[in-house]
Amino acid sequence: MPRFLRMITLAFTLILPLSLVVWSSDVRASASYSSPYTFEQTFSTALRMLRVDMGLKVTEKDSENGYILFEYVSPESGKRTCAGAIELVKGKQAVQVTVQIPAMPQYHEQMLADVLAKKLATDHGEPPKKKDPTPPAPPPSEDGGAPDAG
């Protein structure tokens, strides 16, 4: 019987850390927002939101590569700071915004994404209309589409 218990203990000792590694890689949370505004409007508004509206310290920013790194201070956690990032990726019809604060629950990231969406609408009004990606159909010819006899 003791040998059986040792085998079970060994199995749990090996399986438990492995399962934590597998599960933790899938748990990585973030919040995303598809911004209908231009890249420049979205980037500058996100930067102002972090610095001015929330009073957070921006540690690094790069508008060419589309990211802002900052120190997040949760209203719930007092003075504890943790690293956060906002990533912006240009798309054909929108700017994809991803907010990540790995040390905090996912609702903190979602809250920042929601505040950014509201601030964009408040600061810039209605989003600019995007061009229709499909070209207009050519007008029908006057001769009814008959081939040219000339």
C-alpha contacts under 8 A as a table, 3 or more apart, distances in Angstrom:
res1	aa1	res2	aa2	distance
1	M	4	F	5.14
1	M	5	L	6.48
2	P	5	L	5.10
2	P	6	R	6.20
3	R	6	R	5.05
3	R	7	M	6.24
4	F	7	M	5.11
4	F	8	I	6.35
5	L	8	I	5.12
5	L	9	T	6.07
6	R	9	T	5.04
6	R	10	L	6.02
7	M	10	L	5.07
7	M	11	A	6.09
8	I	11	A	5.02
8	I	12	F	6.20
9	T	12	F	5.22
9	T	13	T	6.03
10	L	13	T	4.94
10	L	14	L	6.24
11	A	14	L	5.28
11	A	15	I	5.96
12	F	15	I	5.07
12	F	16	L	5.58
13	T	16	L	5.84
13	T	17	P	7.10
14	L	17	P	6.29
14	L	18	L	6.73
15	I	18	L	5.21
15	I	19	S	6.02
16	L	19	S	5.19
16	L	20	L	6.26
17	P	20	L	5.10
17	P	21	V	6.34
18	L	21	V	5.21
18	L	22	V	6.34
19	S	22	V	5.10
19	S	23	W	6.05
20	L	23	W	5.19
20	L	24	S	5.78
21	V	24	S	5.23
21	V	25	S	6.34
22	V	25	S	5.60
22	V	26	D	7.04
23	W	26	D	5.41
23	W	27	V	6.42
24	S	27	V	5.04
24	S	28	R	6.95
25	S	28	R	6.21
28	R	102	P	7.34
29	A	100	Q	7.23
29	A	102	P	7.08
29	A	106	Q	5.92
30	S	98	T	6.68
30	S	99	V	5.72
30	S	100	Q	4.90
30	S	101	I	7.24
30	S	102	P	7.82
30	S	106	Q	6.24
30	S	109	E	6.18
30	S	110	Q	7.61
31	A	98	T	5.69
31	A	99	V	5.25
31	A	100	Q	6.79
31	A	106	Q	7.14
31	A	109	E	5.40
31	A	110	Q	5.07
31	A	113	A	6.65
32	S	96	Q	7.06
32	S	97	V	5.51
32	S	98	T	4.42
32	S	99	V	6.33
32	S	110	Q	7.57
32	S	113	A	6.82
33	Y	96	Q	6.02
33	Y	97	V	5.05
33	Y	98	T	6.48
33	Y	113	A	6.23
33	Y	117	A	7.70
34	S	94	A	6.04
34	S	95	V	5.71
34	S	96	Q	4.65
34	S	97	V	6.04
35	S	38	T	7.80
35	S	42	T	7.18
35	S	94	A	5.42
35	S	95	V	4.94
35	S	96	Q	6.18
35	S	97	V	6.91
35	S	117	A	7.28
36	P	93	Q	7.05
36	P	94	A	4.73
36	P	95	V	6.47
36	P	127	P	5.87
36	P	128	P	7.34
37	Y	41	Q	6.28
37	Y	42	T	6.24
37	Y	94	A	6.79
37	Y	95	V	7.08
37	Y	120	L	7.73
37	Y	127	P	5.35
37	Y	128	P	6.39
38	T	41	Q	5.24
38	T	42	T	6.16
38	T	94	A	7.40
38	T	95	V	6.95
38	T	128	P	7.91
39	F	42	T	5.16
39	F	43	F	6.00
39	F	88	L	7.65
39	F	90	K	6.42
39	F	95	V	6.05
40	E	43	F	5.24
40	E	44	S	6.09
41	Q	44	S	5.45
41	Q	45	T	5.98
41	Q	120	L	7.79
42	T	45	T	5.22
42	T	46	A	6.04
42	T	95	V	7.68
42	T	120	L	7.02
43	F	46	A	5.21
43	F	47	L	6.23
43	F	63	S	7.00
43	F	66	G	7.38
43	F	88	L	7.30
44	S	47	L	5.09
44	S	48	R	6.19
45	T	48	R	5.10
45	T	49	M	6.00
45	T	116	L	7.36
45	T	119	K	7.25
45	T	120	L	6.52
46	A	49	M	5.03
46	A	50	L	6.30
46	A	116	L	6.24
47	L	50	L	5.32
47	L	51	R	6.16
47	L	68	I	7.37
48	R	51	R	5.20
48	R	52	V	5.31
48	R	53	D	6.71
49	M	52	V	5.76
49	M	53	D	4.85
49	M	54	M	6.15
49	M	116	L	7.00
49	M	119	K	7.65
50	L	53	D	6.11
50	L	54	M	5.15
50	L	55	G	6.24
50	L	56	L	5.43
50	L	57	K	7.59
50	L	58	V	7.39
50	L	70	F	7.91
51	R	54	M	6.01
51	R	55	G	4.85
51	R	56	L	5.17
51	R	57	K	6.41
51	R	58	V	6.79
52	V	55	G	5.25
52	V	56	L	7.69
56	L	70	F	6.87
56	L	71	E	6.23
56	L	72	Y	6.34
56	L	73	V	7.20
57	K	70	F	5.64
57	K	71	E	5.46
57	K	72	Y	7.69
58	V	61	K	7.30
58	V	68	I	7.15
58	V	69	L	5.95
58	V	70	F	4.19
58	V	71	E	6.47
59	T	68	I	7.85
59	T	69	L	5.53
59	T	70	F	5.10
59	T	71	E	7.01
60	E	68	I	5.89
60	E	69	L	5.02
60	E	70	F	6.90
61	K	66	G	7.87
61	K	67	Y	5.80
61	K	68	I	4.34
61	K	69	L	6.15
62	D	65	N	5.59
62	D	66	G	5.74
62	D	67	Y	5.54
62	D	68	I	6.52
63	S	66	G	4.72
63	S	67	Y	6.52
66	G	87	E	5.78
66	G	88	L	4.85
66	G	89	V	6.45
67	Y	85	A	7.02
67	Y	86	I	5.58
67	Y	87	E	4.40
67	Y	88	L	6.02
68	I	85	A	5.62
68	I	86	I	5.17
68	I	87	E	6.56
69	L	83	A	7.33
69	L	84	G	5.83
69	L	85	A	4.48
69	L	86	I	6.58
70	F	83	A	6.04
70	F	84	G	5.21
70	F	85	A	6.11
71	E	81	T	5.96
71	E	82	C	5.56
71	E	83	A	4.86
71	E	84	G	5.88
72	Y	81	T	5.40
72	Y	82	C	5.25
72	Y	83	A	5.96
72	Y	84	G	5.91
72	Y	101	I	7.67
73	V	77	S	7.30
73	V	78	G	7.36
73	V	79	K	6.44
73	V	80	R	6.06
73	V	81	T	4.72
73	V	82	C	6.71
74	S	77	S	5.28
74	S	78	G	6.70
74	S	79	K	7.77
74	S	80	R	7.34
74	S	81	T	7.39
74	S	108	H	7.97
75	P	78	G	6.11
77	S	80	R	5.89
82	C	101	I	7.38
82	C	103	A	6.49
83	A	101	I	6.27
83	A	102	P	7.55
83	A	103	A	7.62
84	G	99	V	7.55
84	G	100	Q	5.61
84	G	101	I	4.42
84	G	102	P	7.21
85	A	99	V	5.87
85	A	100	Q	5.20
85	A	101	I	6.57
86	I	97	V	6.87
86	I	98	T	5.64
86	I	99	V	4.59
86	I	100	Q	6.42
87	E	96	Q	8.00
87	E	97	V	5.69
87	E	98	T	5.14
87	E	99	V	6.55
88	L	95	V	6.43
88	L	96	Q	5.62
88	L	97	V	4.65
88	L	98	T	6.56
89	V	95	V	5.59
89	V	96	Q	5.09
89	V	97	V	6.62
90	K	94	A	6.69
90	K	95	V	4.70
90	K	96	Q	6.49
91	G	94	A	5.12
91	G	95	V	5.39
91	G	96	Q	6.90
93	Q	130	K	6.62
97	V	113	A	7.81
98	T	113	A	7.78
99	V	109	E	5.53
99	V	110	Q	7.55
99	V	112	L	7.25
99	V	113	A	6.60
100	Q	109	E	5.99
101	I	104	M	5.72
101	I	105	P	7.92
101	I	106	Q	7.73
101	I	108	H	7.52
101	I	109	E	6.22
102	P	105	P	7.64
104	M	108	H	6.62
105	P	108	H	6.02
105	P	109	E	7.64
106	Q	109	E	5.34
106	Q	110	Q	6.43
107	Y	110	Q	4.88
107	Y	111	M	5.96
108	H	111	M	5.07
108	H	112	L	6.46
109	E	112	L	5.26
109	E	113	A	6.35
110	Q	113	A	5.04
110	Q	114	D	6.11
111	M	114	D	5.11
111	M	115	V	6.13
112	L	115	V	5.08
112	L	116	L	6.14
113	A	116	L	5.14
113	A	117	A	6.28
114	D	117	A	5.12
114	D	118	K	6.28
115	V	118	K	5.16
115	V	119	K	6.05
116	L	119	K	5.03
116	L	120	L	6.07
117	A	120	L	5.26
117	A	121	A	6.44
118	K	121	A	5.24
118	K	122	T	6.17
119	K	122	T	4.98
119	K	123	D	5.88
120	L	123	D	5.28
120	L	124	H	5.72
120	L	125	G	7.38
121	A	124	H	5.48
121	A	125	G	4.89
121	A	126	E	6.37
121	A	127	P	7.38
122	T	125	G	5.70
124	H	127	P	7.18
132	D	135	P	7.32
140	P	144	G	7.27
140	P	145	G	7.32
141	S	144	G	5.83
141	S	145	G	5.84
142	E	145	G	7.42
143	D	146	A	6.06
